[in-house]
Every structure is written in structure tokens, then in C-alpha cells.
Amino acid sequence: MQFAGFSLPNNLFVAPMAGVTDRPFRQLCKRLGAGLAVSEMVSSNTLLYATDKTRRRTDHTGETEPISVQIAGADPELMAQAARFNADNGAQIIDINMGCPAKKVCNKAAGSALMRDEALVAQILAAVVAAVPDTPVTLKMRTGWDRDNRNAPRLARIAEDCGIRALAIHGRTREDKYMGNAEYDTIAAIKTAVGIPVIANGDIDSPEKAAAVLRHTGADGVMIGRAAQGRPWIFREIAHYLATGKTLAPPPVTEIRDICRSHLDDLYAFYGEWSGVRIARKHIAWYTKGLAGAHVFRQAMNTEDSVTGQLAAVDHFFTQLSHQGVAVHYQASCFEELAA
């Protein structure tokens, strides 16, 4: 896929997720078939640039290119500064956050709260694009502030006029947060309204669903978020299905163990032992979700506070499953009507 001046291996994107899409997770998803992974959002608050959290979020050492960094804020000049700061620190694509529904972001009039002020949106987009003339700028947003104000098609046209190179649209309003089902009619309307690439996002949890959303919206690609948590191989599954029309078998538990172990090693190296072990817990919970004995295992695993103890617990759990001949089974997607 040609995207913002880069040639990507496919049209599958990893959605930016706070506390999830750190460098180890982005690299893992890319190895397992994602065409592009967007970083966790970096605040435009310059006072936070020197914090450990921001330093880690702007650490792209060894990362597969292109490197896309998302910035968040509500002040045009601060957003322009954030764009320059990240471009100077390795970002090859600047993505603007206009989709986050979290209260702590929206209460500062950032994230999806920006969608209520179209004039301010235009100012921010123009300022960021002008600040990094040699770096493509993309935008992620929702369908609107609430269901009565789905103004994303209008904002998409504003974005294109301001020089935004591509759009990612989550099929919910800010009011919806992550409740209910995503809708894709608004994404389809946006695709017909602009000439830049449009990426569809929201509730894409299987290869069949990805194909159905692409057909329904006419979008240029799909963006996967929560469905990749504990299942980063979903990208190779989708890529295979889109290329062949055939479904890959789920990975054996031994491969899940190996992927999990590799991911944990990267987390320990990236964060250090104390933080790495604690951050790893949620990823281990996602990798083991739905597997036999996972609940009891997670309770015991969460008491482990060392790398050796955590790895031993993971190895023991997956070894037992392998000896028992346990196989992974995916739940059927609940969006059969769209795939029809």
C-alpha cells in the first residue's frame, strides 16, 4: 500500500493504544504482519518531554520504518512544537489524536473533544502541517462528538484542505466510547467525500470482519486495536485471508508460548525488571484469555515479582496445555450480518 509517501507491505494498521502500543508491541505486530504501527500518544505539553514516560514513547531505537508517532493536545502552537520535537527525534509520520474518548484527555479539550470545535481543528491541523513540511501528517478521529453530531465527513474535508495525508476513522462517537457496535456508514461517507486514504477502525476482530468492513466502506485499509491484544498474529491471519480468501488455522499453544516469551523478553529489556514484570502481567493475561485454567494461572502469576518467576510460570502453563493437546478456538464474530 502507498501511504503518506511510504510503501507499506500491506494495508493493515496497529491502532495507537495508551499503555499498549509501546515499542516492543509495535515491533511484534510488525513482525507478525502489520503494515504500520502507530505509537502511543505523546502529549504536546512541553513540561512532560523530560519524563521517563515521554522518553520511552519517543524511543524508536531499532524500530522498523516507517515510524509513526501520535501527538495530542488542543493548542495549535504547542501541537506544532510537539510535531517538530517528534520529527527531530525520529518520527517519519506525525499522527494527530482526535479520537481518544478518555476523560483525562477530553477534559483538556483534546482527543475527540476537539471535534466540537471545527475552527480550532482547522487551526491545529494547519499549524502542524506547516511545522513539519517534510514530514507527512495524518489524523485519527471518531465519527463525531455524539450520535446527533456525526460531523466527521465535514472534518475530513477540512483535514484534506489543510494538507492531512490520510485519515483513520473509529466507527463510534466520543459519547459511545467503546460501547455498542461500531458503525461503518459514516466511514463510507467519508471515503466518498475525500481523495486521501481512509483507514477503517472499530470492532475489527477477525479476517472475515476485516474483509467485510473493506467491502462495506470502500476504505483503503483497516486499523486493529483491542483485537490485537494477546493476539498480535491477527495481522498475518487477515493478510492471508485478504490475499487468498482462506482462513489460517489458529497458532498452536507452543507458538503462542514462543511469541509471548519473546514479547516478555522485549518488555524486560525496554522497561527494566521491576516495571517490565508489572507491565507484562496484562499482556500475559491477554495471551492466556479463554484458555483452560487461565483464571487460576493469572491469579498465581500476578504474585510473581521477578523475571525468572514470571517466565517459569508462563512456561509451566503453556507446557501443560501442550501436553494436554489443548487447541485455540476463536469465538465467532458477532457481526455476521455485515459479512453477509
C-alpha positions as CSV (number, residue, x, y, z in Angstrom):
1,M,0.0,0.0,0.0
2,Q,1.2,3.5,-0.8
3,F,0.6,5.6,2.3
4,A,1.7,9.1,3.1
5,G,4.7,8.8,0.8
6,F,5.7,5.3,2.1
7,S,5.4,1.9,0.5
8,L,3.9,-0.4,3.1
9,P,3.8,-4.2,2.8
10,N,0.0,-4.2,3.2
11,N,-3.0,-2.1,4.4
12,L,-3.2,-3.3,8.0
13,F,-2.5,-0.8,10.7
14,V,-2.0,-1.1,14.5
15,A,-4.2,1.4,16.3
16,P,-2.4,3.6,18.9
17,M,-3.4,2.5,22.4
18,A,-2.2,4.2,25.6
19,G,-0.2,1.7,27.7
20,V,-0.2,-0.9,24.9
21,T,1.5,0.2,21.7
22,D,4.9,0.7,23.1
23,R,8.0,-0.1,21.0
24,P,8.0,-3.9,21.9
25,F,4.3,-4.3,21.0
26,R,4.7,-2.3,17.7
27,Q,7.7,-4.3,16.7
28,L,5.9,-7.6,17.5
29,C,2.9,-6.6,15.4
30,K,5.0,-5.6,12.5
31,R,6.9,-9.0,12.6
32,L,3.5,-10.7,12.6
33,G,2.1,-9.0,9.6
34,A,1.1,-5.4,10.4
35,G,2.0,-2.9,7.7
36,L,2.2,0.1,10.1
37,A,2.0,0.6,13.8
38,V,1.2,4.0,15.4
39,S,2.8,4.9,18.7
40,E,1.1,5.7,22.0
41,M,0.1,9.3,22.0
42,V,2.7,11.9,23.1
43,S,1.4,14.9,24.9
44,S,2.0,18.3,23.4
45,N,2.7,19.6,27.0
46,T,6.4,20.5,26.8
47,L,6.7,20.1,30.6
48,L,6.4,16.4,30.1
49,Y,9.1,16.0,27.5
50,A,11.8,15.1,30.1
51,T,9.7,12.5,31.9
52,D,10.6,8.8,31.7
53,K,7.2,8.1,30.1
54,T,7.7,10.5,27.2
55,R,11.3,9.4,26.7
56,R,10.2,5.8,26.3
57,R,7.3,6.8,24.0
58,T,9.8,8.7,21.8
59,D,12.4,5.9,21.8
60,H,12.4,4.3,18.3
61,T,15.8,2.6,18.5
62,G,15.9,-0.3,16.0
63,E,12.2,0.1,15.1
64,T,11.1,-1.0,11.6
65,E,10.3,2.0,9.4
66,P,8.2,4.0,8.8
67,I,7.9,5.3,12.3
68,S,4.5,7.0,13.1
69,V,4.1,9.0,16.3
70,Q,0.8,10.3,17.5
71,I,0.6,13.6,19.3
72,A,-2.3,15.0,21.4
73,G,-3.3,18.5,22.5
74,A,-5.6,21.4,22.0
75,D,-3.3,24.4,21.4
76,P,-2.1,24.9,17.8
77,E,1.3,26.3,18.7
78,L,2.0,23.6,21.3
79,M,0.9,20.9,18.8
80,A,3.2,22.4,16.2
81,Q,6.1,22.3,18.7
82,A,5.2,18.7,19.5
83,A,5.3,17.8,15.8
84,R,8.7,19.4,15.4
85,F,10.1,17.7,18.6
86,N,9.0,14.3,17.4
87,A,10.1,14.7,13.9
88,D,13.5,15.7,15.2
89,N,13.5,12.6,17.3
90,G,12.9,10.1,14.6
91,A,9.2,10.3,13.7
92,Q,8.6,9.9,9.9
93,I,4.9,10.3,10.1
94,I,3.1,12.6,12.6
95,D,-0.4,11.4,13.6
96,I,-2.9,13.8,15.3
97,N,-5.1,12.4,18.0
98,M,-8.7,13.4,17.6
99,G,-10.2,10.1,18.6
100,C,-9.4,9.4,22.3
101,P,-12.5,9.4,24.4
102,A,-10.8,9.3,27.8
103,K,-12.0,11.9,30.3
104,K,-8.5,13.0,31.2
105,V,-7.8,13.8,27.6
106,C,-11.2,15.3,26.7
107,N,-11.4,17.4,29.8
108,K,-8.4,19.3,28.4
109,A,-10.4,19.8,25.1
110,A,-8.0,17.4,23.4
111,G,-8.7,14.0,21.7
112,S,-12.2,13.5,20.4
113,A,-13.3,16.6,22.3
114,L,-11.7,18.7,19.5
115,M,-14.5,17.5,17.2
116,R,-16.8,20.0,18.8
117,D,-14.8,23.0,17.6
118,E,-14.2,22.7,13.8
119,A,-12.5,26.1,13.6
120,L,-9.9,25.0,16.2
121,V,-9.4,21.7,14.4
122,A,-8.6,23.6,11.2
123,Q,-6.1,25.8,13.1
124,I,-4.4,22.8,14.7
125,L,-4.1,20.8,11.5
126,A,-2.8,23.8,9.6
127,A,-0.2,24.6,12.3
128,V,1.1,21.0,12.5
129,V,1.3,20.6,8.7
130,A,3.2,23.9,8.4
131,A,5.5,23.0,11.3
132,V,6.8,19.8,9.6
133,P,6.7,20.5,5.9
134,D,8.9,17.5,5.1
135,T,7.0,15.1,7.3
136,P,3.5,13.7,6.3
137,V,0.8,14.4,8.9
138,T,-2.2,12.0,9.4
139,L,-5.3,12.3,11.6
140,K,-7.3,9.8,13.7
141,M,-10.8,10.7,14.7
142,R,-14.2,9.3,15.5
143,T,-17.5,9.8,13.7
144,G,-18.4,12.7,15.8
145,W,-18.9,14.0,19.3
146,D,-22.3,12.3,19.8
147,R,-24.8,10.5,17.7
148,D,-26.7,13.7,16.9
149,N,-23.4,15.3,15.7
150,R,-21.6,13.0,13.4
151,N,-19.6,15.7,11.7
152,A,-16.6,13.5,10.7
153,P,-17.3,13.9,6.9
154,R,-17.1,17.7,7.2
155,L,-14.0,17.5,9.4
156,A,-12.5,15.1,6.8
157,R,-12.8,17.7,4.1
158,I,-11.3,20.3,6.4
159,A,-8.4,17.9,7.1
160,E,-7.8,17.3,3.4
161,D,-7.8,21.1,2.7
162,C,-5.3,21.6,5.5
163,G,-2.8,19.1,4.0
164,I,-3.5,16.0,6.0
165,R,-2.3,13.0,4.1
166,A,-4.5,10.2,5.4
167,L,-7.4,9.6,7.9
168,A,-8.2,6.8,10.3
169,I,-11.8,6.7,11.5
170,H,-13.1,4.8,14.5
171,G,-16.8,3.9,13.9
172,R,-18.1,5.4,17.1
173,T,-18.7,8.8,18.5
174,R,-16.9,10.1,21.6
175,E,-20.2,9.7,23.6
176,D,-20.2,6.0,22.6
177,K,-16.7,5.4,24.0
178,Y,-16.3,1.7,23.3
179,M,-19.9,0.7,24.0
180,G,-22.2,-0.8,21.5
181,N,-21.2,-1.8,17.9
182,A,-19.1,0.3,15.6
183,E,-20.9,1.6,12.6
184,Y,-19.4,1.9,9.2
185,D,-21.8,4.0,7.1
186,T,-20.1,7.2,8.3
187,I,-16.7,5.8,7.2
188,A,-18.1,5.0,3.8
189,A,-19.5,8.6,3.5
190,I,-16.0,10.0,4.4
191,K,-14.4,7.8,1.8
192,T,-16.6,9.3,-0.9
193,A,-16.0,12.8,0.4
194,V,-12.2,12.9,0.2
195,G,-9.4,11.9,-2.1
196,I,-6.9,10.9,0.6
197,P,-6.6,7.4,2.1
198,V,-9.2,6.4,4.6
199,I,-8.5,3.7,7.2
200,A,-11.5,2.0,8.9
201,N,-11.2,1.2,12.6
202,G,-13.5,-0.3,15.3
203,D,-14.6,-3.8,16.2
204,I,-12.5,-5.5,13.5
205,D,-11.7,-8.8,15.3
206,S,-11.3,-11.4,12.5
207,P,-10.2,-11.8,8.9
208,E,-13.7,-12.1,7.8
209,K,-14.7,-8.9,9.5
210,A,-11.8,-7.1,8.1
211,A,-12.8,-8.1,4.5
212,A,-16.4,-7.2,5.2
213,V,-15.5,-3.7,6.5
214,L,-13.3,-3.1,3.5
215,R,-16.2,-4.0,1.2
216,H,-18.8,-2.0,3.1
217,T,-16.8,1.2,3.4
218,G,-14.5,1.2,0.4
219,A,-11.8,2.1,2.8
220,D,-8.1,1.8,1.8
221,G,-7.1,-0.2,4.9
222,V,-8.2,-1.4,8.3
223,M,-6.8,-0.5,11.8
224,I,-6.8,-3.1,14.6
225,G,-6.7,-2.2,18.2
226,R,-8.1,-4.2,21.1
227,A,-8.4,-7.4,18.9
228,A,-4.6,-7.5,18.7
229,Q,-4.1,-7.6,22.5
230,G,-2.9,-11.1,23.2
231,R,-3.4,-12.0,19.5
232,P,-0.8,-10.0,17.6
233,W,-0.8,-12.7,14.9
234,I,-4.3,-11.4,13.8
235,F,-2.4,-9.3,11.2
236,R,-0.9,-12.3,9.4
237,E,-4.3,-14.0,9.6
238,I,-6.0,-11.0,8.0
239,A,-3.3,-10.6,5.4
240,H,-3.6,-14.3,4.4
241,Y,-7.4,-14.1,4.2
242,L,-7.4,-11.0,2.1
243,A,-4.8,-12.4,-0.3
244,T,-6.2,-16.0,-0.6
245,G,-9.8,-16.0,0.7
246,K,-8.7,-18.8,3.0
247,T,-8.6,-18.9,6.8
248,L,-5.4,-19.7,8.6
249,A,-5.6,-22.2,11.5
250,P,-5.1,-20.7,14.9
251,P,-1.5,-21.0,16.2
252,P,-0.7,-24.0,18.4
253,V,-0.1,-23.2,22.0
254,T,3.6,-23.8,21.6
255,E,3.8,-20.9,19.2
256,I,1.7,-18.7,21.4
257,R,4.2,-19.5,24.2
258,D,7.1,-18.6,22.0
259,I,5.5,-15.3,20.9
260,C,4.6,-14.5,24.5
261,R,8.1,-15.3,25.7
262,S,9.7,-13.1,23.0
263,H,7.4,-10.3,23.8
264,L,8.2,-10.6,27.6
265,D,11.9,-10.5,26.9
266,D,11.5,-7.3,24.9
267,L,9.4,-5.8,27.7
268,Y,12.0,-6.6,30.3
269,A,14.8,-5.1,28.2
270,F,12.8,-2.0,27.4
271,Y,11.4,-1.2,30.9
272,G,13.8,-3.0,33.2
273,E,12.9,-5.8,35.5
274,W,10.7,-4.1,38.1
275,S,8.5,-2.2,35.6
276,G,8.7,-4.9,32.9
277,V,7.3,-7.6,35.1
278,R,4.4,-5.5,36.1
279,I,3.6,-4.3,32.6
280,A,3.9,-7.8,31.3
281,R,1.1,-9.0,33.5
282,K,-1.6,-7.5,31.4
283,H,-0.1,-8.9,28.2
284,I,0.2,-12.4,29.8
285,A,-3.5,-12.1,30.8
286,W,-4.4,-11.3,27.2
287,Y,-2.3,-14.2,25.7
288,T,-4.0,-16.7,28.1
289,K,-7.6,-15.4,27.9
290,G,-10.0,-18.2,27.1
291,L,-7.5,-21.0,27.6
292,A,-8.2,-23.8,30.0
293,G,-7.0,-22.9,33.6
294,A,-6.2,-19.4,32.7
295,H,-8.0,-17.8,35.6
296,V,-6.2,-19.8,38.3
297,F,-2.9,-19.3,36.4
298,R,-3.3,-15.5,36.3
299,Q,-4.1,-15.3,40.0
300,A,-0.8,-17.1,40.8
301,M,1.2,-15.3,38.1
302,N,0.2,-11.9,39.4
303,T,2.0,-12.7,42.6
304,E,5.3,-13.3,40.8
305,D,7.6,-10.2,41.0
306,S,10.7,-11.4,39.3
307,V,11.6,-12.1,35.7
308,T,12.6,-15.7,36.4
309,G,9.5,-16.4,38.4
310,Q,7.2,-14.9,35.8
311,L,8.9,-16.8,32.9
312,A,8.8,-20.1,34.8
313,A,5.0,-19.6,35.4
314,V,4.4,-18.9,31.8
315,D,6.4,-21.8,30.6
316,H,4.7,-24.2,33.0
317,F,1.2,-23.0,32.0
318,F,1.8,-23.4,28.2
319,T,3.7,-26.7,28.6
320,Q,0.7,-28.2,30.5
321,L,-1.6,-27.1,27.8
322,S,0.6,-28.6,25.1
323,H,0.8,-31.9,26.9
324,Q,-3.0,-31.9,27.2
325,G,-3.4,-31.3,23.5
326,V,-5.3,-28.1,24.0
327,A,-6.0,-26.1,20.9
328,V,-7.0,-22.5,20.4
329,H,-10.6,-21.8,19.3
330,Y,-11.7,-18.3,18.3
331,Q,-15.2,-17.2,19.1
332,A,-17.3,-16.4,16.0
333,S,-17.6,-12.7,15.2
334,C,-20.9,-11.2,16.3
335,F,-21.1,-9.2,13.0
336,E,-22.5,-11.9,10.7
337,E,-24.9,-9.5,9.1
338,L,-22.1,-7.3,7.8
339,A,-20.2,-10.2,6.4
340,A,-23.2,-11.5,4.5
